[in-house]
Amino acid sequence: MSDTFNAIQSLYPNVVTVKTTAEGIVSAYDESMGPVVISMPAIDQEQDRLEAEAIAQAEAKEALRQSMITKLATTLTSEETALLEELL
């Protein structure tokens, strides 16, 4: 799924279909193919928010990974620590 579709779904949960023309015009439709009025500035803002959220989640996961390695490495040899870092 595209970032635009994810942002539209987040803001307009009733949207099931999104079409983009060659000119970049985005149209959204509900399940009965009825058009749904959308706001591109709001969608752009939601895309930014979702991207920032994904980055924050990735950073938190990496911090947790590093924390685990540090805790486990206290009882491991340097070779074992290096292998652990490769595996995690």
N, CA, C and O atoms as a GROMACS GRO file, in nm:
protein
  352
    1MET      N    1   0.084  -0.119   0.000
    1MET     CA    2   0.000   0.000   0.000
    1MET      C    3   0.088   0.124   0.000
    1MET      O    4   0.197   0.126   0.057
    2SER      N    5   0.037   0.224  -0.064
    2SER     CA    6   0.116   0.347  -0.072
    2SER      C    7   0.097   0.431   0.054
    2SER      O    8   0.001   0.412   0.129
    3ASP      N    9   0.190   0.522   0.074
    3ASP     CA   10   0.179   0.613   0.188
    3ASP      C   11   0.052   0.698   0.178
    3ASP      O   12  -0.012   0.725   0.279
    4THR      N   13   0.017   0.738   0.056
    4THR     CA   14  -0.103   0.820   0.038
    4THR      C   15  -0.227   0.740   0.078
    4THR      O   16  -0.314   0.790   0.149
    5PHE      N   17  -0.235   0.615   0.032
    5PHE     CA   18  -0.351   0.532   0.067
    5PHE      C   19  -0.359   0.512   0.218
    5PHE      O   20  -0.468   0.521   0.275
    6ASN      N   21  -0.246   0.483   0.282
    6ASN     CA   22  -0.245   0.464   0.427
    6ASN      C   23  -0.293   0.590   0.500
    6ASN      O   24  -0.369   0.581   0.596
    7ALA      N   25  -0.249   0.707   0.454
    7ALA     CA   26  -0.291   0.832   0.516
    7ALA      C   27  -0.440   0.855   0.495
    7ALA      O   28  -0.510   0.898   0.587
    8ILE      N   29  -0.488   0.827   0.374
    8ILE     CA   30  -0.631   0.844   0.346
    8ILE      C   31  -0.712   0.749   0.434
    8ILE      O   32  -0.812   0.790   0.493
    9GLN      N   33  -0.669   0.622   0.443
    9GLN     CA   34  -0.740   0.525   0.527
    9GLN      C   35  -0.742   0.568   0.674
    9GLN      O   36  -0.841   0.548   0.744
   10SER      N   37  -0.632   0.628   0.718
   10SER     CA   38  -0.624   0.674   0.856
   10SER      C   39  -0.725   0.785   0.883
   10SER      O   40  -0.789   0.788   0.988
   11LEU      N   41  -0.738   0.877   0.788
   11LEU     CA   42  -0.828   0.991   0.805
   11LEU      C   43  -0.972   0.961   0.765
   11LEU      O   44  -1.066   1.016   0.823
   12TYR      N   45  -0.989   0.875   0.666
   12TYR     CA   46  -1.120   0.844   0.611
   12TYR      C   47  -1.138   0.692   0.607
   12TYR      O   48  -1.119   0.630   0.502
   13PRO      N   49  -1.173   0.630   0.720
   13PRO     CA   50  -1.180   0.483   0.727
   13PRO      C   51  -1.281   0.420   0.631
   13PRO      O   52  -1.272   0.301   0.602
   14ASN      N   53  -1.377   0.498   0.583
   14ASN     CA   54  -1.478   0.443   0.492
   14ASN      C   55  -1.426   0.433   0.348
   14ASN      O   56  -1.494   0.375   0.263
   15VAL      N   57  -1.309   0.488   0.320
   15VAL     CA   58  -1.252   0.480   0.185
   15VAL      C   59  -1.193   0.341   0.164
   15VAL      O   60  -1.115   0.292   0.245
   16VAL      N   61  -1.232   0.278   0.050
   16VAL     CA   62  -1.177   0.146   0.017
   16VAL      C   63  -1.099   0.148  -0.115
   16VAL      O   64  -1.020   0.058  -0.141
   17THR      N   65  -1.122   0.250  -0.197
   17THR     CA   66  -1.054   0.260  -0.326
   17THR      C   67  -1.002   0.401  -0.345
   17THR      O   68  -1.071   0.499  -0.318
   18VAL      N   69  -0.877   0.409  -0.391
   18VAL     CA   70  -0.816   0.539  -0.421
   18VAL      C   71  -0.761   0.530  -0.563
   18VAL      O   72  -0.692   0.435  -0.598
   19LYS      N   73  -0.792   0.630  -0.642
   19LYS     CA   74  -0.742   0.636  -0.780
   19LYS      C   75  -0.665   0.765  -0.798
   19LYS      O   76  -0.706   0.871  -0.751
   20THR      N   77  -0.552   0.757  -0.868
   20THR     CA   78  -0.471   0.874  -0.898
   20THR      C   79  -0.455   0.882  -1.049
   20THR      O   80  -0.414   0.785  -1.114
   21THR      N   81  -0.488   0.997  -1.105
   21THR     CA   82  -0.475   1.015  -1.250
   21THR      C   83  -0.329   1.042  -1.286
   21THR      O   84  -0.246   1.064  -1.198
   22ALA      N   85  -0.299   1.040  -1.414
   22ALA     CA   86  -0.164   1.070  -1.462
   22ALA      C   87  -0.122   1.212  -1.423
   22ALA      O   88  -0.003   1.240  -1.410
   23GLU      N   89  -0.219   1.298  -1.404
   23GLU     CA   90  -0.192   1.437  -1.363
   23GLU      C   91  -0.173   1.450  -1.213
   23GLU      O   92  -0.143   1.559  -1.163
   24GLY      N   93  -0.190   1.341  -1.140
   24GLY     CA   94  -0.170   1.343  -0.995
   24GLY      C   95  -0.294   1.377  -0.915
   24GLY      O   96  -0.285   1.403  -0.795
   25ILE      N   97  -0.410   1.377  -0.978
   25ILE     CA   98  -0.535   1.405  -0.908
   25ILE      C   99  -0.580   1.277  -0.836
   25ILE      O  100  -0.593   1.171  -0.897
   26VAL      N  101  -0.604   1.290  -0.707
   26VAL     CA  102  -0.641   1.175  -0.624
   26VAL      C  103  -0.791   1.179  -0.598
   26VAL      O  104  -0.846   1.282  -0.558
   27SER      N  105  -0.855   1.065  -0.621
   27SER     CA  106  -0.998   1.050  -0.593
   27SER      C  107  -1.016   0.931  -0.499
   27SER      O  108  -0.945   0.831  -0.511
   28ALA      N  109  -1.109   0.943  -0.408
   28ALA     CA  110  -1.134   0.836  -0.311
   28ALA      C  111  -1.280   0.794  -0.318
   28ALA      O  112  -1.369   0.875  -0.344
   29TYR      N  113  -1.302   0.662  -0.293
   29TYR     CA  114  -1.436   0.606  -0.304
   29TYR      C  115  -1.464   0.513  -0.188
   29TYR      O  116  -1.374   0.447  -0.136
   30ASP      N  117  -1.593   0.507  -0.147
   30ASP     CA  118  -1.632   0.413  -0.043
   30ASP      C  119  -1.664   0.278  -0.107
   30ASP      O  120  -1.644   0.260  -0.227
   31GLU      N  121  -1.713   0.183  -0.028
   31GLU     CA  122  -1.732   0.047  -0.079
   31GLU      C  123  -1.838   0.036  -0.188
   31GLU      O  124  -1.836  -0.058  -0.266
   32SER      N  125  -1.930   0.132  -0.195
   32SER     CA  126  -2.030   0.131  -0.302
   32SER      C  127  -1.986   0.217  -0.420
   32SER      O  128  -2.065   0.252  -0.507
   33MET      N  129  -1.856   0.250  -0.420
   33MET     CA  130  -1.793   0.334  -0.524
   33MET      C  131  -1.850   0.476  -0.528
   33MET      O  132  -1.843   0.544  -0.629
   34GLY      N  133  -1.907   0.518  -0.415
   34GLY     CA  134  -1.949   0.656  -0.402
   34GLY      C  135  -1.828   0.742  -0.371
   34GLY      O  136  -1.742   0.701  -0.292
   35PRO      N  137  -1.818   0.860  -0.432
   35PRO     CA  138  -1.701   0.945  -0.406
   35PRO      C  139  -1.699   0.996  -0.262
   35PRO      O  140  -1.803   1.025  -0.203
   36VAL      N  141  -1.580   1.008  -0.208
   36VAL     CA  142  -1.559   1.061  -0.073
   36VAL      C  143  -1.475   1.187  -0.087
   36VAL      O  144  -1.368   1.186  -0.148
   37VAL      N  145  -1.524   1.296  -0.028
   37VAL     CA  146  -1.451   1.422  -0.032
   37VAL      C  147  -1.332   1.412   0.063
   37VAL      O  148  -1.348   1.380   0.181
   38ILE      N  149  -1.212   1.440   0.011
   38ILE     CA  150  -1.090   1.432   0.090
   38ILE      C  151  -1.015   1.565   0.082
   38ILE      O  152  -1.035   1.644  -0.010
   39SER      N  153  -0.929   1.588   0.179
   39SER     CA  154  -0.848   1.709   0.185
   39SER      C  155  -0.701   1.671   0.167
   39SER      O  156  -0.643   1.605   0.254
   40MET      N  157  -0.642   1.712   0.055
   40MET     CA  158  -0.502   1.677   0.030
   40MET      C  159  -0.407   1.739   0.132
   40MET      O  160  -0.312   1.671   0.173
   41PRO      N  161  -0.427   1.863   0.177
   41PRO     CA  162  -0.338   1.915   0.282
   41PRO      C  163  -0.344   1.830   0.410
   41PRO      O  164  -0.242   1.806   0.473
   42ALA      N  165  -0.464   1.785   0.446
   42ALA     CA  166  -0.477   1.700   0.564
   42ALA      C  167  -0.409   1.565   0.540
   42ALA      O  168  -0.347   1.510   0.631
   43ILE      N  169  -0.420   1.513   0.419
   43ILE     CA  170  -0.358   1.385   0.385
   43ILE      C  171  -0.206   1.399   0.388
   43ILE      O  172  -0.136   1.310   0.438
   44ASP      N  173  -0.153   1.509   0.334
   44ASP     CA  174  -0.008   1.532   0.338
   44ASP      C  175   0.041   1.539   0.483
   44ASP      O  176   0.146   1.483   0.516
   45GLN      N  177  -0.035   1.606   0.567
   45GLN     CA  178   0.001   1.618   0.709
   45GLN      C  179  -0.004   1.480   0.777
   45GLN      O  180   0.082   1.448   0.858
   46GLU      N  181  -0.104   1.401   0.743
   46GLU     CA  182  -0.117   1.267   0.801
   46GLU      C  183  -0.002   1.178   0.754
   46GLU      O  184   0.049   1.097   0.831
   47GLN      N  185   0.039   1.191   0.628
   47GLN     CA  186   0.153   1.115   0.578
   47GLN      C  187   0.277   1.148   0.660
   47GLN      O  188   0.352   1.058   0.700
   48ASP      N  189   0.300   1.276   0.686
   48ASP     CA  190   0.414   1.318   0.767
   48ASP      C  191   0.407   1.259   0.907
   48ASP      O  192   0.507   1.213   0.962
   49ARG      N  193   0.287   1.260   0.966
   49ARG     CA  194   0.268   1.206   1.100
   49ARG      C  195   0.295   1.056   1.102
   49ARG      O  196   0.363   1.006   1.192
   50LEU      N  197   0.243   0.985   1.004
   50LEU     CA  198   0.263   0.840   0.998
   50LEU      C  199   0.410   0.806   0.976
   50LEU      O  200   0.461   0.709   1.033
   51GLU      N  201   0.477   0.884   0.894
   51GLU     CA  202   0.620   0.861   0.870
   51GLU      C  203   0.701   0.885   0.999
   51GLU      O  204   0.790   0.807   1.032
   52ALA      N  205   0.669   0.993   1.070
   52ALA     CA  206   0.738   1.023   1.196
   52ALA      C  207   0.712   0.912   1.298
   52ALA      O  208   0.801   0.874   1.374
   53GLU      N  209   0.590   0.860   1.301
   53GLU     CA  210   0.556   0.750   1.392
   53GLU      C  211   0.636   0.624   1.356
   53GLU      O  212   0.685   0.555   1.445
   54ALA      N  213   0.648   0.594   1.228
   54ALA     CA  214   0.724   0.476   1.185
   54ALA      C  215   0.871   0.490   1.220
   54ALA      O  216   0.935   0.394   1.262
   55ILE      N  217   0.925   0.610   1.204
   55ILE     CA  218   1.066   0.635   1.239
   55ILE      C  219   1.086   0.617   1.389
   55ILE      O  220   1.183   0.555   1.432
   56ALA      N  221   0.993   0.672   1.468
   56ALA     CA  222   1.003   0.661   1.614
   56ALA      C  223   0.996   0.514   1.657
   56ALA      O  224   1.069   0.473   1.747
   57GLN      N  225   0.909   0.436   1.594
   57GLN     CA  226   0.898   0.294   1.628
   57GLN      C  227   1.026   0.219   1.591
   57GLN      O  228   1.072   0.133   1.667
   58ALA      N  229   1.084   0.251   1.476
   58ALA     CA  230   1.209   0.187   1.434
   58ALA      C  231   1.322   0.222   1.529
   58ALA      O  232   1.404   0.137   1.564
   59GLU      N  233   1.328   0.350   1.571
   59GLU     CA  234   1.432   0.393   1.665
   59GLU      C  235   1.415   0.325   1.800
   59GLU      O  236   1.513   0.287   1.863
   60ALA      N  237   1.291   0.311   1.846
   60ALA     CA  238   1.264   0.244   1.974
   60ALA      C  239   1.304   0.098   1.966
   60ALA      O  240   1.360   0.043   2.061
   61LYS      N  241   1.276   0.034   1.854
   61LYS     CA  242   1.313  -0.106   1.836
   61LYS      C  243   1.465  -0.122   1.837
   61LYS      O  244   1.518  -0.216   1.896
   62GLU      N  245   1.534  -0.031   1.770
   62GLU     CA  246   1.681  -0.036   1.767
   62GLU      C  247   1.739  -0.012   1.907
   62GLU      O  248   1.836  -0.076   1.946
   63ALA      N  249   1.680   0.081   1.981
   63ALA     CA  250   1.727   0.108   2.118
   63ALA      C  251   1.707  -0.015   2.206
   63ALA      O  252   1.793  -0.048   2.287
   64LEU      N  253   1.594  -0.083   2.190
   64LEU     CA  254   1.568  -0.205   2.265
   64LEU      C  255   1.667  -0.314   2.226
   64LEU      O  256   1.717  -0.387   2.312
   65ARG      N  257   1.696  -0.325   2.098
   65ARG     CA  258   1.794  -0.423   2.049
   65ARG      C  259   1.930  -0.397   2.112
   65ARG      O  260   1.995  -0.490   2.161
   66GLN      N  261   1.973  -0.272   2.111
   66GLN     CA  262   2.102  -0.236   2.169
   66GLN      C  263   2.104  -0.263   2.320
   66GLN      O  264   2.206  -0.307   2.373
   67SER      N  265   1.994  -0.237   2.387
   67SER     CA  266   1.984  -0.262   2.530
   67SER      C  267   1.998  -0.411   2.559
   67SER      O  268   2.068  -0.451   2.653
   68MET      N  269   1.932  -0.493   2.478
   68MET     CA  270   1.941  -0.638   2.496
   68MET      C  271   2.084  -0.686   2.474
   68MET      O  272   2.135  -0.767   2.551
   69ILE      N  273   2.148  -0.636   2.370
   69ILE     CA  274   2.285  -0.677   2.341
   69ILE      C  275   2.377  -0.639   2.456
   69ILE      O  276   2.460  -0.719   2.499
   70THR      N  277   2.362  -0.518   2.505
   70THR     CA  278   2.446  -0.471   2.616
   70THR      C  279   2.428  -0.558   2.739
   70THR      O  280   2.526  -0.596   2.803
   71LYS      N  281   2.304  -0.589   2.772
   71LYS     CA  282   2.277  -0.671   2.890
   71LYS      C  283   2.331  -0.813   2.874
   71LYS      O  284   2.391  -0.868   2.966
   72LEU      N  285   2.309  -0.871   2.757
   72LEU     CA  286   2.356  -1.007   2.733
   72LEU      C  287   2.508  -1.014   2.721
   72LEU      O  288   2.569  -1.113   2.760
   73ALA      N  289   2.568  -0.909   2.667
   73ALA     CA  290   2.712  -0.910   2.638
   73ALA      C  291   2.797  -0.910   2.765
   73ALA      O  292   2.915  -0.944   2.760
   74THR      N  293   2.740  -0.872   2.876
   74THR     CA  294   2.820  -0.867   2.999
   74THR      C  295   2.871  -1.004   3.040
   74THR      O  296   2.970  -1.014   3.112
   75THR      N  297   2.805  -1.109   2.994
   75THR     CA  298   2.849  -1.244   3.031
   75THR      C  299   2.911  -1.320   2.914
   75THR      O  300   2.945  -1.437   2.927
   76LEU      N  301   2.927  -1.254   2.800
   76LEU     CA  302   2.978  -1.320   2.680
   76LEU      C  303   3.120  -1.276   2.647
   76LEU      O  304   3.166  -1.170   2.690
   77THR      N  305   3.188  -1.360   2.571
   77THR     CA  306   3.319  -1.321   2.520
   77THR      C  307   3.299  -1.221   2.407
   77THR      O  308   3.187  -1.203   2.359
   78SER      N  309   3.407  -1.157   2.365
   78SER     CA  310   3.394  -1.059   2.256
   78SER      C  311   3.347  -1.126   2.127
   78SER      O  312   3.272  -1.065   2.051
   79GLU      N  313   3.390  -1.250   2.102
   79GLU     CA  314   3.346  -1.322   1.983
   79GLU      C  315   3.197  -1.353   1.990
   79GLU      O  316   3.125  -1.340   1.891
   80GLU      N  317   3.152  -1.394   2.107
   80GLU     CA  318   3.010  -1.423   2.125
   80GLU      C  319   2.926  -1.296   2.111
   80GLU      O  320   2.817  -1.298   2.054
   81THR      N  321   2.978  -1.186   2.163
   81THR     CA  322   2.908  -1.058   2.151
   81THR      C  323   2.896  -1.018   2.005
   81THR      O  324   2.790  -0.973   1.961
   82ALA      N  325   3.005  -1.034   1.929
   82ALA     CA  326   3.002  -1.000   1.786
   82ALA      C  327   2.899  -1.086   1.712
   82ALA      O  328   2.825  -1.034   1.629
   83LEU      N  329   2.894  -1.214   1.742
   83LEU     CA  330   2.795  -1.302   1.680
   83LEU      C  331   2.653  -1.262   1.720
   83LEU      O  332   2.563  -1.261   1.636
   84LEU      N  333   2.633  -1.229   1.845
   84LEU     CA  334   2.504  -1.184   1.893
   84LEU      C  335   2.456  -1.061   1.817
   84LEU      O  336   2.340  -1.053   1.777
   85GLU      N  337   2.547  -0.965   1.796
   85GLU     CA  338   2.511  -0.844   1.721
   85GLU      C  339   2.473  -0.877   1.578
   85GLU      O  340   2.382  -0.816   1.522
   86GLU      N  341   2.541  -0.973   1.519
   86GLU     CA  342   2.507  -1.016   1.382
   86GLU      C  343   2.368  -1.079   1.378
   86GLU      O  344   2.289  -1.053   1.288
   87LEU      N  345   2.340  -1.162   1.477
   87LEU     CA  346   2.213  -1.234   1.480
   87LEU      C  347   2.094  -1.145   1.514
   87LEU      O  348   1.983  -1.168   1.467
   88LEU      N  349   2.119  -1.043   1.596
   88LEU     CA  350   2.010  -0.953   1.632
   88LEU      C  351   2.014  -0.836   1.541
   88LEU      O  352   1.932  -0.745   1.552
   0.00000   0.00000   0.00000
